Amino acid sequence: MTQPIYDIAVNQNATFKMSFQLTDSASVPINIDSWSFTGSIKETAQSATTIADFTASADTASSIVTISLTPFQTNQFNSTAYVYDIIATNIAPTVDEVYRILQGKVKVNLGVTPSTIV
C-alpha cells in the first residue's frame, strides 16, 4: 500500500494546523474509533534527531484527523526544508496495526517578526 504524499508549508513563529479525512477507496469515511495518530518532522528521513512532533487529534464521528504545531515548535525551525510523516496505530488490544498514512516535504517560510508566545 502506497501512502499519499502531500507537501506542506509551515510559517515559522506561527501556529500550524491541518485536517484531513480518512476514507476508503470508495471515499466512505473509515471507522477510526480505536486508532491513535502521531507524526514527526526531521531534516531527512534518516536523521536521528526529531525537529518537532505534531499534536494529533481525531474526530471519530467524521473520521477527521487534525495535526498541529505551536508557535514555540515552529520557532525551532532554522532551515527551509524538512520531511514529515503521520502514523496511525490501532490501539485496540487485540489488533497490532501500524500504518504510515501521510508523508511529504515541509517547506518553512522563515519569519521576520517573532511570536510573542515563543
PyMOL CGO cylinders between C-alpha atoms (Angstrom):
from pymol import cmd
from pymol.cgo import CYLINDER

trace = [
    CYLINDER, 0.00, 0.00, 0.00, 1.46, 3.34, -1.02, 0.3, 1, 1, 1, 1, 1, 1,
    CYLINDER, 1.46, 3.34, -1.02, 0.79, 6.22, 1.33, 0.3, 1, 1, 1, 1, 1, 1,
    CYLINDER, 0.79, 6.22, 1.33, -0.20, 9.60, -0.06, 0.3, 1, 1, 1, 1, 1, 1,
    CYLINDER, -0.20, 9.60, -0.06, 2.49, 12.22, -0.46, 0.3, 1, 1, 1, 1, 1, 1,
    CYLINDER, 2.49, 12.22, -0.46, 1.35, 15.71, 0.49, 0.3, 1, 1, 1, 1, 1, 1,
    CYLINDER, 1.35, 15.71, 0.49, 3.82, 18.54, 0.85, 0.3, 1, 1, 1, 1, 1, 1,
    CYLINDER, 3.82, 18.54, 0.85, 3.02, 21.20, 3.45, 0.3, 1, 1, 1, 1, 1, 1,
    CYLINDER, 3.02, 21.20, 3.45, 4.10, 24.79, 4.14, 0.3, 1, 1, 1, 1, 1, 1,
    CYLINDER, 4.10, 24.79, 4.14, 4.68, 25.97, 7.71, 0.3, 1, 1, 1, 1, 1, 1,
    CYLINDER, 4.68, 25.97, 7.71, 5.16, 29.57, 8.82, 0.3, 1, 1, 1, 1, 1, 1,
    CYLINDER, 5.16, 29.57, 8.82, 7.95, 29.99, 11.36, 0.3, 1, 1, 1, 1, 1, 1,
    CYLINDER, 7.95, 29.99, 11.36, 6.81, 31.54, 14.70, 0.3, 1, 1, 1, 1, 1, 1,
    CYLINDER, 6.81, 31.54, 14.70, 3.15, 30.79, 13.96, 0.3, 1, 1, 1, 1, 1, 1,
    CYLINDER, 3.15, 30.79, 13.96, 0.56, 28.12, 14.73, 0.3, 1, 1, 1, 1, 1, 1,
    CYLINDER, 0.56, 28.12, 14.73, 0.19, 25.38, 12.11, 0.3, 1, 1, 1, 1, 1, 1,
    CYLINDER, 0.19, 25.38, 12.11, -2.98, 23.26, 11.77, 0.3, 1, 1, 1, 1, 1, 1,
    CYLINDER, -2.98, 23.26, 11.77, -4.06, 20.85, 9.07, 0.3, 1, 1, 1, 1, 1, 1,
    CYLINDER, -4.06, 20.85, 9.07, -7.02, 18.46, 8.94, 0.3, 1, 1, 1, 1, 1, 1,
    CYLINDER, -7.02, 18.46, 8.94, -7.72, 15.53, 6.67, 0.3, 1, 1, 1, 1, 1, 1,
    CYLINDER, -7.72, 15.53, 6.67, -10.43, 12.89, 6.44, 0.3, 1, 1, 1, 1, 1, 1,
    CYLINDER, -10.43, 12.89, 6.44, -9.61, 9.18, 6.28, 0.3, 1, 1, 1, 1, 1, 1,
    CYLINDER, -9.61, 9.18, 6.28, -11.73, 7.38, 3.70, 0.3, 1, 1, 1, 1, 1, 1,
    CYLINDER, -11.73, 7.38, 3.70, -11.72, 4.05, 1.91, 0.3, 1, 1, 1, 1, 1, 1,
    CYLINDER, -11.72, 4.05, 1.91, -11.29, 3.60, -1.84, 0.3, 1, 1, 1, 1, 1, 1,
    CYLINDER, -11.29, 3.60, -1.84, -14.98, 4.50, -2.36, 0.3, 1, 1, 1, 1, 1, 1,
    CYLINDER, -14.98, 4.50, -2.36, -14.49, 7.79, -0.42, 0.3, 1, 1, 1, 1, 1, 1,
    CYLINDER, -14.49, 7.79, -0.42, -16.51, 6.49, 2.54, 0.3, 1, 1, 1, 1, 1, 1,
    CYLINDER, -16.51, 6.49, 2.54, -15.17, 7.65, 5.94, 0.3, 1, 1, 1, 1, 1, 1,
    CYLINDER, -15.17, 7.65, 5.94, -13.49, 4.78, 7.79, 0.3, 1, 1, 1, 1, 1, 1,
    CYLINDER, -13.49, 4.78, 7.79, -14.00, 3.93, 11.46, 0.3, 1, 1, 1, 1, 1, 1,
    CYLINDER, -14.00, 3.93, 11.46, -11.09, 5.37, 13.46, 0.3, 1, 1, 1, 1, 1, 1,
    CYLINDER, -11.09, 5.37, 13.46, -12.55, 4.80, 16.94, 0.3, 1, 1, 1, 1, 1, 1,
    CYLINDER, -12.55, 4.80, 16.94, -9.65, 2.59, 18.10, 0.3, 1, 1, 1, 1, 1, 1,
    CYLINDER, -9.65, 2.59, 18.10, -6.83, 4.45, 16.38, 0.3, 1, 1, 1, 1, 1, 1,
    CYLINDER, -6.83, 4.45, 16.38, -4.23, 6.93, 17.61, 0.3, 1, 1, 1, 1, 1, 1,
    CYLINDER, -4.23, 6.93, 17.61, -2.21, 9.26, 15.42, 0.3, 1, 1, 1, 1, 1, 1,
    CYLINDER, -2.21, 9.26, 15.42, 1.28, 10.71, 15.70, 0.3, 1, 1, 1, 1, 1, 1,
    CYLINDER, 1.28, 10.71, 15.70, 3.73, 12.45, 13.41, 0.3, 1, 1, 1, 1, 1, 1,
    CYLINDER, 3.73, 12.45, 13.41, 7.21, 13.94, 13.32, 0.3, 1, 1, 1, 1, 1, 1,
    CYLINDER, 7.21, 13.94, 13.32, 9.32, 16.38, 11.36, 0.3, 1, 1, 1, 1, 1, 1,
    CYLINDER, 9.32, 16.38, 11.36, 13.02, 15.73, 10.67, 0.3, 1, 1, 1, 1, 1, 1,
    CYLINDER, 13.02, 15.73, 10.67, 15.72, 17.22, 8.47, 0.3, 1, 1, 1, 1, 1, 1,
    CYLINDER, 15.72, 17.22, 8.47, 15.81, 13.97, 6.45, 0.3, 1, 1, 1, 1, 1, 1,
    CYLINDER, 15.81, 13.97, 6.45, 14.09, 10.63, 6.85, 0.3, 1, 1, 1, 1, 1, 1,
    CYLINDER, 14.09, 10.63, 6.85, 17.40, 9.19, 8.09, 0.3, 1, 1, 1, 1, 1, 1,
    CYLINDER, 17.40, 9.19, 8.09, 18.04, 11.93, 10.70, 0.3, 1, 1, 1, 1, 1, 1,
    CYLINDER, 18.04, 11.93, 10.70, 18.35, 10.71, 14.27, 0.3, 1, 1, 1, 1, 1, 1,
    CYLINDER, 18.35, 10.71, 14.27, 17.03, 14.00, 15.69, 0.3, 1, 1, 1, 1, 1, 1,
    CYLINDER, 17.03, 14.00, 15.69, 13.37, 14.95, 15.52, 0.3, 1, 1, 1, 1, 1, 1,
    CYLINDER, 13.37, 14.95, 15.52, 12.81, 18.67, 14.94, 0.3, 1, 1, 1, 1, 1, 1,
    CYLINDER, 12.81, 18.67, 14.94, 9.17, 18.65, 16.11, 0.3, 1, 1, 1, 1, 1, 1,
    CYLINDER, 9.17, 18.65, 16.11, 6.35, 16.24, 16.91, 0.3, 1, 1, 1, 1, 1, 1,
    CYLINDER, 6.35, 16.24, 16.91, 2.85, 17.05, 15.76, 0.3, 1, 1, 1, 1, 1, 1,
    CYLINDER, 2.85, 17.05, 15.76, -0.01, 17.10, 18.22, 0.3, 1, 1, 1, 1, 1, 1,
    CYLINDER, -0.01, 17.10, 18.22, -2.71, 14.93, 16.67, 0.3, 1, 1, 1, 1, 1, 1,
    CYLINDER, -2.71, 14.93, 16.67, -6.40, 14.71, 17.48, 0.3, 1, 1, 1, 1, 1, 1,
    CYLINDER, -6.40, 14.71, 17.48, -9.20, 12.77, 15.85, 0.3, 1, 1, 1, 1, 1, 1,
    CYLINDER, -9.20, 12.77, 15.85, -12.90, 13.44, 15.40, 0.3, 1, 1, 1, 1, 1, 1,
    CYLINDER, -12.90, 13.44, 15.40, -14.07, 9.84, 15.27, 0.3, 1, 1, 1, 1, 1, 1,
    CYLINDER, -14.07, 9.84, 15.27, -17.61, 10.74, 14.20, 0.3, 1, 1, 1, 1, 1, 1,
    CYLINDER, -17.61, 10.74, 14.20, -16.36, 12.27, 10.93, 0.3, 1, 1, 1, 1, 1, 1,
    CYLINDER, -16.36, 12.27, 10.93, -13.03, 10.38, 10.57, 0.3, 1, 1, 1, 1, 1, 1,
    CYLINDER, -13.03, 10.38, 10.57, -11.15, 13.68, 10.53, 0.3, 1, 1, 1, 1, 1, 1,
    CYLINDER, -11.15, 13.68, 10.53, -7.61, 13.87, 11.91, 0.3, 1, 1, 1, 1, 1, 1,
    CYLINDER, -7.61, 13.87, 11.91, -6.09, 17.24, 12.81, 0.3, 1, 1, 1, 1, 1, 1,
    CYLINDER, -6.09, 17.24, 12.81, -2.36, 17.75, 13.25, 0.3, 1, 1, 1, 1, 1, 1,
    CYLINDER, -2.36, 17.75, 13.25, -0.87, 20.91, 14.72, 0.3, 1, 1, 1, 1, 1, 1,
    CYLINDER, -0.87, 20.91, 14.72, 2.30, 22.68, 15.82, 0.3, 1, 1, 1, 1, 1, 1,
    CYLINDER, 2.30, 22.68, 15.82, 2.61, 25.53, 18.31, 0.3, 1, 1, 1, 1, 1, 1,
    CYLINDER, 2.61, 25.53, 18.31, 4.45, 28.82, 17.66, 0.3, 1, 1, 1, 1, 1, 1,
    CYLINDER, 4.45, 28.82, 17.66, 7.16, 27.59, 20.05, 0.3, 1, 1, 1, 1, 1, 1,
    CYLINDER, 7.16, 27.59, 20.05, 7.65, 24.49, 17.90, 0.3, 1, 1, 1, 1, 1, 1,
    CYLINDER, 7.65, 24.49, 17.90, 7.72, 26.37, 14.60, 0.3, 1, 1, 1, 1, 1, 1,
    CYLINDER, 7.72, 26.37, 14.60, 10.23, 28.80, 16.10, 0.3, 1, 1, 1, 1, 1, 1,
    CYLINDER, 10.23, 28.80, 16.10, 12.66, 25.86, 16.31, 0.3, 1, 1, 1, 1, 1, 1,
    CYLINDER, 12.66, 25.86, 16.31, 12.88, 25.60, 12.51, 0.3, 1, 1, 1, 1, 1, 1,
    CYLINDER, 12.88, 25.60, 12.51, 16.17, 27.03, 11.31, 0.3, 1, 1, 1, 1, 1, 1,
    CYLINDER, 16.17, 27.03, 11.31, 16.06, 25.63, 7.80, 0.3, 1, 1, 1, 1, 1, 1,
    CYLINDER, 16.06, 25.63, 7.80, 13.53, 25.97, 4.99, 0.3, 1, 1, 1, 1, 1, 1,
    CYLINDER, 13.53, 25.97, 4.99, 13.24, 22.27, 4.13, 0.3, 1, 1, 1, 1, 1, 1,
    CYLINDER, 13.24, 22.27, 4.13, 12.31, 19.21, 6.19, 0.3, 1, 1, 1, 1, 1, 1,
    CYLINDER, 12.31, 19.21, 6.19, 10.32, 15.97, 5.82, 0.3, 1, 1, 1, 1, 1, 1,
    CYLINDER, 10.32, 15.97, 5.82, 7.41, 14.60, 7.84, 0.3, 1, 1, 1, 1, 1, 1,
    CYLINDER, 7.41, 14.60, 7.84, 5.12, 11.63, 8.17, 0.3, 1, 1, 1, 1, 1, 1,
    CYLINDER, 5.12, 11.63, 8.17, 1.92, 10.76, 10.03, 0.3, 1, 1, 1, 1, 1, 1,
    CYLINDER, 1.92, 10.76, 10.03, 1.49, 7.32, 11.60, 0.3, 1, 1, 1, 1, 1, 1,
    CYLINDER, 1.49, 7.32, 11.60, -1.80, 5.63, 12.54, 0.3, 1, 1, 1, 1, 1, 1,
    CYLINDER, -1.80, 5.63, 12.54, -1.77, 2.93, 15.22, 0.3, 1, 1, 1, 1, 1, 1,
    CYLINDER, -1.77, 2.93, 15.22, -4.68, 0.69, 16.12, 0.3, 1, 1, 1, 1, 1, 1,
    CYLINDER, -4.68, 0.69, 16.12, -4.85, 0.87, 19.90, 0.3, 1, 1, 1, 1, 1, 1,
    CYLINDER, -4.85, 0.87, 19.90, -7.46, -1.88, 20.27, 0.3, 1, 1, 1, 1, 1, 1,
    CYLINDER, -7.46, -1.88, 20.27, -5.92, -4.57, 22.48, 0.3, 1, 1, 1, 1, 1, 1,
    CYLINDER, -5.92, -4.57, 22.48, -6.34, -7.47, 20.06, 0.3, 1, 1, 1, 1, 1, 1,
    CYLINDER, -6.34, -7.47, 20.06, -5.04, -5.88, 16.87, 0.3, 1, 1, 1, 1, 1, 1,
    CYLINDER, -5.04, -5.88, 16.87, -1.49, -4.74, 16.18, 0.3, 1, 1, 1, 1, 1, 1,
    CYLINDER, -1.49, -4.74, 16.18, -1.62, -2.47, 13.13, 0.3, 1, 1, 1, 1, 1, 1,
    CYLINDER, -1.62, -2.47, 13.13, 0.58, 0.50, 12.28, 0.3, 1, 1, 1, 1, 1, 1,
    CYLINDER, 0.58, 0.50, 12.28, 0.33, 2.42, 9.02, 0.3, 1, 1, 1, 1, 1, 1,
    CYLINDER, 0.33, 2.42, 9.02, 2.07, 5.46, 7.58, 0.3, 1, 1, 1, 1, 1, 1,
    CYLINDER, 2.07, 5.46, 7.58, -0.94, 7.36, 6.27, 0.3, 1, 1, 1, 1, 1, 1,
    CYLINDER, -0.94, 7.36, 6.27, 0.67, 10.55, 5.01, 0.3, 1, 1, 1, 1, 1, 1,
    CYLINDER, 0.67, 10.55, 5.01, 4.16, 11.82, 4.24, 0.3, 1, 1, 1, 1, 1, 1,
    CYLINDER, 4.16, 11.82, 4.24, 5.89, 14.61, 2.41, 0.3, 1, 1, 1, 1, 1, 1,
    CYLINDER, 5.89, 14.61, 2.41, 8.16, 17.61, 2.46, 0.3, 1, 1, 1, 1, 1, 1,
    CYLINDER, 8.16, 17.61, 2.46, 7.85, 20.56, 4.81, 0.3, 1, 1, 1, 1, 1, 1,
    CYLINDER, 7.85, 20.56, 4.81, 8.61, 23.98, 3.34, 0.3, 1, 1, 1, 1, 1, 1,
    CYLINDER, 8.61, 23.98, 3.34, 9.25, 26.52, 6.09, 0.3, 1, 1, 1, 1, 1, 1,
    CYLINDER, 9.25, 26.52, 6.09, 8.54, 30.17, 5.44, 0.3, 1, 1, 1, 1, 1, 1,
    CYLINDER, 8.54, 30.17, 5.44, 11.07, 31.83, 7.74, 0.3, 1, 1, 1, 1, 1, 1,
    CYLINDER, 11.07, 31.83, 7.74, 9.60, 34.61, 9.86, 0.3, 1, 1, 1, 1, 1, 1,
    CYLINDER, 9.60, 34.61, 9.86, 10.74, 38.16, 10.41, 0.3, 1, 1, 1, 1, 1, 1,
    CYLINDER, 10.74, 38.16, 10.41, 8.65, 39.11, 13.44, 0.3, 1, 1, 1, 1, 1, 1,
    CYLINDER, 8.65, 39.11, 13.44, 8.98, 36.74, 16.39, 0.3, 1, 1, 1, 1, 1, 1,
    CYLINDER, 8.98, 36.74, 16.39, 5.86, 35.45, 18.05, 0.3, 1, 1, 1, 1, 1, 1,
    CYLINDER, 5.86, 35.45, 18.05, 5.02, 36.98, 21.42, 0.3, 1, 1, 1, 1, 1, 1,
    CYLINDER, 5.02, 36.98, 21.42, 4.10, 33.46, 22.60, 0.3, 1, 1, 1, 1, 1, 1,
    CYLINDER, 4.10, 33.46, 22.60, 7.52, 31.93, 21.86, 0.3, 1, 1, 1, 1, 1, 1,
]
cmd.load_cgo(trace, "trace")
